Amino acid sequence: MLRVNARGPIARKVISKYRNELRQKVVSLNAIKQGKTIAEEMLQGAKLPDEFEGYDPLHAVYVYGQNQLSIFAELFLTGFKEIEKLGLAMVDAEDEFQPSYPPMSPVTNSYFFLWQMCDLSTQGAKKESMASIVIDFLKHIGDFPLSIIQVFEAMEASRNGIYLHQGFDEKTKRVLLKELITGQQHSVHVASGYQGEEDEVWICRLLSSPFNHLSLDYSVAVTTPYVHKVLPTSPLSKWLQYNEYMQSTMPKSGIGDPIKAYEHIMKYGLHQYYWLEIIFEAYSNYDEQAIYIYGSPAYPQSFPHFCEEKAKAYNLV
């Protein structure tokens, strides 16, 4: 019996079922083969198709990656009952938060897609997400372009971050952001077009180049930024409030290393709906390029739409 190398039990079951059905000549690989061909054509050497003309190249790569990941997710959800629990959790979250864009919902489609594909995971030490299962599967079947797997891996490893706006570079047209806890500084292309103002606090997801041979000096904010623009406090006080919140929250992760604890909280929260609920309760206003939030997660009662029942259920308090 061939050994199945995968992150966790769900991926191993999917791969084993695929093997068995392939041997029985039950499974058609047409969809997988088609996806492979398209990926080779569109990402070979990071070349971009005509439909992405005018896009920032890094942004275009991840838009394509999201499109491809959604195809595989749909294929897996309809073809493997082993993923049924993840699928049900996605449906429940969609019913709860109604992803769209304000005023319909402050949870944007892009934010929700990356959350459900990359952050929503099984419980336990061997966390598996839809993205990780797809990645393990593609690595197993082999003969699949490494470039698209690298894009999926970068997306799967990504997370939210809390950032301080440190200015706008007129030459590169990029925003300069400094991350809380890690202290990392980023030059960022913001896909929504938002430039912002110095000393704003942002919550967003950054992605850098997924290709080892194509190292870039900037990242892309692939989700519309959630911006703490208006607070009756100084910018320094606002930043300190977030630091206070994170310092009190990180120990709840059970992880001793502060940076790893921060990264864990920003990806998984203290409940699978943790960040979705914070966004929902903190929502204040919006425009076409940014969504504005108010209040501090250190004091959820300060959120404009604070709901004690939901805050307790999702471990905000």
Number of C-alpha atoms within 10 A of each C-alpha: 3 6 7 15 13 20 16 17 15 20 24 20 17 21 23 16 15 18 15 12 13 13 10 9 9 10 14 10 10 9 11 14 13 10 17 17 12 13 20 17 14 17 19 14 12 18 13 18 12 8 8 14 10 8 13 13 16 21 21 21 21 22 16 19 21 18 10 18 25 16 14 18 18 11 13 19 17 11 14 15 13 17 20 14 12 20 18 12 15 18 12 12 17 15 10 12 19 16 20 16 17 16 9 11 15 26 24 19 16 16 20 21 17 21 24 21 23 24 27 23 20 16 9 7 7 12 15 22 24 26 25 24 24 22 23 21 20 20 16 15 11 9 10 18 18 17 19 28 20 17 24 23 18 18 25 19 13 20 20 22 20 24 26 25 22 19 17 18 13 8 6 11 14 21 25 20 24 19 17 20 19 14 12 10 15 21 20 24 24 24 18 14 15 16 19 20 14 15 19 20 28 26 21 19 23 20 22 21 21 21 16 9 9 10 10 12 10 18 20 23 19 23 23 25 24 23 25 24 19 16 13 9 10 11 18 11 12 22 20 13 18 19 16 14 15 21 16 11 18 23 15 13 17 9 14 11 10 16 15 15 21 23 19 18 24 22 22 20 23 18 15 21 20 20 22 21 23 21 24 19 24 24 25 21 15 16 11 11 15 19 24 19 28 22 24 19 22 18 12 19 18 14 20 15 18 18 15 13 9 15 17 10 13 19 14 22 14
